[in-house]
Amino acid sequence: MTLKARKVAVVGTGLVGSSTAFSLITQGVCDEILMIDINKERALGEVMDLNHCIEYLNRNTKVRRGEYSECGDVDIVVITAGAPPKPGQTRLDTLDLSAKIAESIVTPIMESGFKGHFIIISNPVDIIAYHVYKLSGLPKSNIIGSGTSVDSARLKNFIGELLNVDPRSVQGYSMGEHGDSQMVPWSHIYVGGKPFNKVIEDNRQRFGDIDLDKLVLDTAKAGWEVYNRKGTTYYAIATSTVAIIKAILNDENKIMPVSTLLDGEYGERDIFTGVPVVLNRTGIKEIVEIDMTEEELKEFKESNDVIREYIRKLYEKN
């Protein structure tokens, strides 16, 4: 019997890429990791450092420097390379350069015969994921943007702190753009199975009046709060990305919020945006459509309109 090694390629070996690889080896998710970067010495340095961890881990994950031409038999390619925002910019402001970087990555990878899954972290992630979908020609199920996965984790942390409960006891999602326009469908936020709005209503004396709009804003701005203090974010996005990878490689049928192509769901078409999906070995098995209120659907559409406008701008230039 021949067993196929499970391979992941990480493109971009900066702090996000290296943190993703570190999370992969510490959790023992795959058999082999290819670290790919135009800065080959940086990639080699990360490979060496990661290999020096193996002695103290549960399994020997093979980590090596790779090339685009070696991606033909890779299961998952994680694209972390992109243009970091400058002070005063938003994620959307980095679109032009990030799109060009994506083009320089996807074209040679597809020439290698790659037929696996792309996971895109590079910002603005919803538009770059759409661009990778168009560039690659792969089925929509194979293209996954990290989307609002990390925003949803941040939202749960805020609610957990507010209610003094484990954030993993909070169920729900942030949806739409991974950016300033994201929204939260409060009618589908639960704490231990109880609607969050009902928790607040039943405990006014303990929690007072909760400003839901501020919670959404805090969630959207959380990454910038980290960025302003340490220059970038990487642990949270790397860990959420590895959760996506595990769901695919382990065929988990796990529900997570990611950026995917909508084709009629929620009344939206031809747009990548953050929604809950079922993830398994096929990639995105299906999109979960939750019944939002009229106001929530309006907010979701407004967020998608922002994404759609930047997709239009990108392809107008091209």
Protein Blocks (a to p, Z undefined) as FASTA:
>chain_A
ZZdddddddehjafklmmmmmmmmmnomafbdcdddfblmlmmmmmmmmmmmmmmmcbdc
ddddddfklmmmpfbdcdfbdcdddehiafklmmmmmmmmmmmmmmmmmmnopabdcddf
bdcfklmmmmmmmmnopafklpccfkjmlmmmmmmmmmmmmnopafklpgcddehjedfk
bccdfklcceehiafklmmmmmmmmnopadfklmmmmmmmmmmmmmmmnopafklmmmmm
mmmmmmmmnonopacddddddehighiahiacdddddddfkopabacdddddfklmmmmm
mmmmmmmmmmmmmmmmZZ
